[in-house]
Amino acid sequence: MKKVVLIMFKDDDRRDFPLTVPVTTIGRRHEATLRIPAADVSRLHCEIHSNDTGITVKDLGSSNGTFVNGKRVAESPLKAGDKLAVGPVVFVVQVDGIPSKITPHDVRLELEQAAAAAGVAASPTTATTKKQVDDKKEKDEDVFELTEEDFDIDLGDDDDEKDMP
């Protein structure tokens, strides 16, 4: 399996999310491998498939869409250097260490576009940080959770979950 890392920035602080399982789900629900508790992220927003033949992202019927390099996609291959936007978070895709140098400037425009799509003020600090959850359980070793405190936008209540797809 190729070594795939999703990279994002909060301010100028780089955060890496290594994808170590064949299928990574991204969404607002606790079942997601990578959890983004933002109102404009669907419960199960998208999934990333990674194997020896390549990497693909598939939107799971999200309300606000999944974007690769600024274009809304239902399903799309991902390659090194692509920008993947899920709600207010923009990731740069790194494959087997390529691209080797990624800076906040590389994602600034995509962050502004994602913020505009979410209806919030454009800011290069819209992205979030990670923290591993429940690292005592082996099955959860590859689960990340982004917290509301990491955002520069209002995420709404957790009660919104029952009303949103």
Secondary structure, 3 states (H helix, E strand, C coil): CCCEEEEEEECCEEEEEEECCCEEEEECCCCCCEECCCCCCCCCCEEEEEECCEEEEEECCCCCCEEECCEEECEEEECCCCEEEECCEEEEEEECCECCCCCHHHCHHHHHHHHHHHCCCCCCCCCCCCEECCCCCHHHCCCEECCHHHCCCCCCCHHHHHHCC
